[in-house]
Amino acid sequence: MPKLDLSNPVEVERFQQFTKNAEFGKITQSIPWSKVKKAWEPLYIYLEDEAGNITASLSILMVNNAVGKKIAYATKGPVCAELNPKQLKALFDEAEKYLPVDEIFMLRCDPEVLYSEELEKELEAEGFTVRSRKVDPHSTIQPRLNMVLQLKGKTEDELLASFHSKTRYNIRYSIRKGVQCARAHSKEAVDAFYETHKIMAERQGITYRPKEYFLDLLEAFDEDELQIFLTHDEEEILSGAVAINYGDRVWYMYGGSTNQKRNLMPNYLMQWEMIRWGLDTNKSYYDFGGIFEEDLEDGLYRFKNSFTNGVTEYIGEIDRIYDQEKYDAFNQ
């Protein structure tokens, strides 16, 4: 039964346990993610071994697109121990049995798997179109380059020692100046975070999601999976972040900061507390999220690099195309 029957609670629970407990699971491949992406239609596919155990899964969401057909997208999928091109082809083949192929222009996934020329060639040999080093870095849905800090096997002191000296100084300076960082899983925390997120976005001239999106995140994921981090000086909120704890990592998902007391370096302390959450829960990685290029003129890149000192390059977008004209229009 490679397509998940959402009306069967036993099968739903089995699928959820696989995606949640797999070390290589991603939050965007979980069933609750569709509660956040409410406008998207879900389809869940999996493969089993001879004993009936799930070995790989692909959580697909579909939505109408401006090109005139639907996109089918498995964000950060599939969930599998390693990306085997033949296994991925088997997952796509199964999905194709249930996808409305006349209504979609492509099926895409973009796994968090390290880039290699050999893997790219193997995927292309299985009939996939791979959008990787040869495409404009800004043209992918998710950045191929990510800033990831390894936690596994490290102590707090070892991690601090690995940061840039100025980063260590800023963390300690923030603490010395009395800045506090707390975390919560509540509507009140979302409200406080959202104000910092909105202020930051307006300061940088970028778009931001409505508050309802973050309330949906809060409802979809429990306190073990999602926490709102807030720094404050006495009663004044200075910065906020949404962090996800899932699979093998803590993921810094969204952030924000006010225009007040930025000299107290609250963002450095906030990142350190989210990293410590990853350590406390025995995660292998702390994920600062993506960048589109290594540009020292970019303040966000410089900030993330001061913790990680290196870029992780993923394979990119792996596509099966059903309508070449619509596909080309979408990728322009």
PyMOL commands that set and color helices and strands:
alter all, ss='L'
color gray80, all
select helices_A, chain A and resi 9-21+27-29+33-36+85-98+117-125+137-139+156-162+165-176+187-204+211-220+262-264+266-280+299-308+324-331
alter helices_A, ss='H'
color red, helices_A
select strands_A, chain A and resi 41-48+54-64+70-74+79-80+104-109+129-131+145-150+180-184+226-233+236-246+249-257+285-291+312-313+317-321
alter strands_A, ss='S'
color yellow, strands_A
deselect
rebuild
show_as cartoon
